[in-house]
Each structure stands twice: as C-alpha cells, then as structure tokens.
Amino acid sequence: MNSLQCPTCKQNIDSDSLFCDQCGEKILICSQCGRAGKGKRCVYDGKPLVEPGGSPPPTDVIGQQPPVPQPVPPQPVPQPAPQPVQQQSAPAVASGKLKLTSNVHGIVIETQDGDILGRSKGTFAAVLGRFSYISGSHCFIRKAGGVWTVVDNGSTNGTFYNGAKLNPNMPMVLTNGSKLKLADVEFVVSFDEPNDSGATDRL
C-alpha cells in the first residue's frame, strides 16, 4: 500500500488513512496531485483538499472550481453522537487512568490520551499483534474535558461498544464497567484513581 506524509507530525502513514496513526490528526489530500496538506487548498497547485478516496470537487460551467467552502467535507466530530451515547446511564469518569481488561486473554492495558490500539500501530502493538482480526490501526483513545472517548479508525472488522457497532471516525464516550470490543477481542472498561506516587506502570 502506498504511503504519504502527515503534514502535522511528518510521519509516513497509509495513503488511505482518514486520521494519522501517530498524532490522530484528520488527513486531507490534494484532489489533483494527491499530496497531504493542511487548510482548504493545496500549497503546490491551489486545488481543494479532500478526504483520501474522495471524489474531486465538481467544476462549474466555465471549468473553474466552485467556492472554497463547497468541496470541504463536513467535519465528523461536531455531528450528533450515535444513539448509544444518549442511552448511557452511568456518567463518564473524569479522573484516573483508563484501563482495558480482557480476562479471557489475560490482558490489562492502561491507555493515555492519543493512544492508538492496533495490531501493528501504536504503543500496544506487541500485545495486540497476535489477534488477526484486529486492524493495524484499529481505533484510538482520546480524553478531552475530563471525558474519555474511543474512535474507530475505519477498522475492517469493527469496534463495538456494549454490543453496538461504532461508526468510523465518530467518538464514543466510555463509562466505567462498559464493554469495548475490538473485532473479536472484548475488554472491560474501568478507571483507576490517580496514583500520586507514579508507581503504576503501563503495559
């Protein structure tokens, strides 16, 4: 698979990635030359930036590109959260570390904001690499305003929260005691209290 360079962290990533595997930033590419860029237009040829795999923006009757706001796809994050978020009864825990535990496989993972969970990418690739149904960059963890969320990164076999499949690139709030399933590997979500001594090690 071809690769391109993230314009934010300058790391090489898969050319069809919607988000950077390293820094989590949304990836946009030039509709003409295919280079990754930031903003609304390519700095090399002035063409609009679109999502990887997206169609080039339409032209008007005289062959010029329409106004800049039209070809820019809507940002996924501000959209309404999927229904499972509205149905949650337990509040999100704002303090402590996020821990994912799989008793079946004997795995305990302590994550931080921005961590990627995947078979070949991220801090826990050595732990998750034995699970063939988990994608290379399956999902990533975010913490904003004291709320932990998980975002499916367009995985092949899906990310599931309490049995419901998540939409790609849509954040889902995690709550204590909930079930997070990466393909066929299920974890229980829990939150540890902050450790002032700093003695708790990450897996």
N, C-alpha and C positions, 0 to 999 in steps of 0.2 A: 504493500500500500504506500502511496506517495505521502510525503510529509510536507509541512510548512512550518514557518517560524512564528510563534506567538509574538505579536507586536508589543505586548506588555512586559513579559518576563524573558523574551528572546529564546525560549526553549523550543526544540523541534517536537511537533505533535502530529498525529494522524491528520491527513488532509480533509477527512470528512467529520472532524470533531466540531461539535457545536460550542463546547467550552474547553478551555485549556486544561489539560490533565495536571499541570503543575500549579497554576495560580487561580484557576477557576473562572477566569475572565471569559466573557462571551466572544466568540470568534466571528469576524466578518471578513469576507474576501472581495476583491475587485471583480465586478461582473464581466470584465473584459480580459484582464491579464492574470487573474487568479491569485494575486499576491494578497496576503493578510494585511489588514490595516485597521486604524482607529478613526473614529469620527463617521462622517457620512460619505466621503468621496476618497478615491484612491489618490495618493500623493504623486503617483507616477504618470497616470493618464487622465485623472479627473473624473473617472467613471464611478457610478454609485457602488457602495459596498453592500453586499447581500450575505445571507447565511450560506455556509457551504452546502452545495447540492441544490440551491435555489435557482429559479429561472431568472434570466436577465430582465431588468425592468422594461416595460413596453415603451416604444417611441411614439411621438405624435406624428401628425401628417407631414411635417417637413423634416422628419428624421432626427429631431432633437430630443434629448431626454426630458421627461416631464419634471416639474419642480421637485427639488430635493426631498421634501417630506414624503412623497408618494412611494418611492422604491424602498424606503426603510421599513423592514417588517416590524410589527408591534412587539414590544418587549414582553417576554413571558412572565416575568416576576410580578408586575403590578396586576395581572389578571386575577380574578377571584379564585381563591383556593379551592381544590377539589372538595366534594361533599364530606368525605371522612373527617376533615378538619372541623367542620361545623358541628359534627355529631359527637366530638370528643367531650367527655365529661370531666376528665382529670386535667387540671391546669399544668402547663409546661413548667418544669423546674428551672429556675433562673440561676441557681448556684451549683457548684460542684462540677465534677468531671462526668462526661458522658461515657458510659460503659456498655459494651455489647457482649452478651454472654451466650454461647452455644454449649449447653451441657452435653448434647449428643456427640459433638465433635471435640469437646474439651478445649474450647477456645474462649479466651477473655480478651477483649480489645478495648483499650482506653483511647478515645479519639480527642482531637483538638480541632478548633475552627479551621476549615480549609482542607482537612484530611481527605484524601481520595481512598475509596475502598475498591480494590480491583485485583484481578488475578496477576496482572503484570505491571500495573502502575500504582504508585502511592507507597506509604510507609509500611503497609501490611501485606504487600505482595508476597513476601516469603511465607506468610501464614495462609493466605487465601489462594496461593498458586496451585494447590492440589485439587481445587474444585473446578472441574472443566466447564461447568455451566455458568460460572461467574465470568462476566466480561472483563477484558483487560483493564478498562477504566469504567467500572460498573456504576458507581454513584459517588457523591461527595457530601461531606458534613459541613454545615455552616452554623455559626452562632452569632446572632445579631440582637441587640437589645435584651440580652439575657435569655433568648429563646433558641433552643437547638432545633435545626431542621435537617432533613435529608433530601437530596435532589438526585433523581435518576438521570444518568448521563447518556440516555439513549441506549441502554443495555439491550443485548439480544434477547435474553430470557426474562427480563423484567425485575423490578423492585416492588415488593409487596409490603403494605403496612396494615397490620391487623386483618390480613386476608384480602385486602383490596389492592389491585394493581395501580401503581402510581403513573401519572402521565409524565413523559420525559420533560426535563427542564422546569418542572413545577415543584417548588419547595413544599414539603410536608412537615408540620410541627410534630416533634417527638415528645411523648409523655412517658412518665415513669411506669414500668410494668407492661408497656406495649410490645408488640411483636413486629420485628423488622426482618424481612426475608429477602435475601439476595439470591435470585434464581431458585435453587432448591435447598439453600442453607439458611436456617432460621435462627435469629438471635432474639434475646430478651433485652429490652432497653431499661437501663437503670442509671441513676445519678448518684455519684459519691459526693459526700461533703468535702469541701476544700481541705486539703492537708497542709497545714501551716509549716510542718517540718520538711515538706518536699520529699518524703521518703517513698512515696508511691511511684513505682516505675511503670513506664508504658511498655506494652508488649512489643 
